[in-house]
Amino acid sequence: MADASFIDATTGTTYTTMNDEHELIKITEKNVVVGNIGKVVMGETNSQEIEFSIKRYYDNVDLLDKAFYIIFQTKGGIFKSEAIDKAYNDEEIRFNWLVDENATMYSSPITACVQIQGTDEMGKAYVLKSGLFKINVEESLGEYGQDGIYRTWALDIENRIVALEQIAASADATFIGTTAQYNTANSAGNIPNGMFVTITDR
């Protein structure tokens, strides 16, 4: 029988028990069984951890020295999140998925799998994947536009860059002239933000 205690893979701390209010998601022969994991709500960021459990050895390969990831797909795309809080004993490894804003962008089911990767004893690439499973994201209020796009500072910057690129691609993307000509053009509203300006009388 396996030792009931677990060792934190990062700190080496030993825990005699590892109990959580929610059920573990158990991975057995690559099948993922999702039980009572609690609620995941649209717009949450790093406030929900989902804990997984897998046998430490698979086909005589020790998974402990491998990296653990959750790959998930939403309406916004496919994302990859590295697992945290990996702990182990002689027979089992436990790890957590810290659910971020990429996963909770939309109130719809997430399709996901676990990917364990590293190198084998011969130094060759090693990848082990679980089967697909689903996590439901419940509806809430969030910072969404009417077009359904999540509004973040990164998206705002991207939109500004696109606008500048459109200006740069136009025939009127640059101004070359004297200071007086520039002042006249600027007063007339002919110097938009992002225009490249060259003053010739300096």
RAHU-V502419 format. One record per run of one state. SS is the DSSP state (hx for helix, st for strand, lp for the rest). FROM is the first residue (numbers start at 1). LEN is the number of residues. If there is no record, write none. Layout:
SS&FROM&LEN + SS&FROM&LEN
This chain:
lp&1&5 + st&6&3 + lp&9&5 + st&14&2 + lp&16&9 + st&25&4 + lp&29&2 + st&31&3 + lp&34&6 + st&40&2 + lp&42&6 + st&48&8 + lp&56&1 + st&57&2 + lp&59&2 + st&61&2 + hx&63&3 + lp&66&1 + st&67&8 + lp&75&2 + st&77&6 + lp&83&1 + st&84&5 + lp&89&3 + st&92&8 + lp&100&10 + st&110&10 + lp&120&5 + st&125&5 + lp&130&3 + st&133&3 + lp&136&1 + st&137&2 + lp&139&5 + st&144&1 + lp&145&5 + st&150&1 + lp&151&2 + hx&153&17 + lp&170&4 + st&174&4 + lp&178&1 + hx&179&9 + lp&188&8 + st&196&4 + lp&200&3
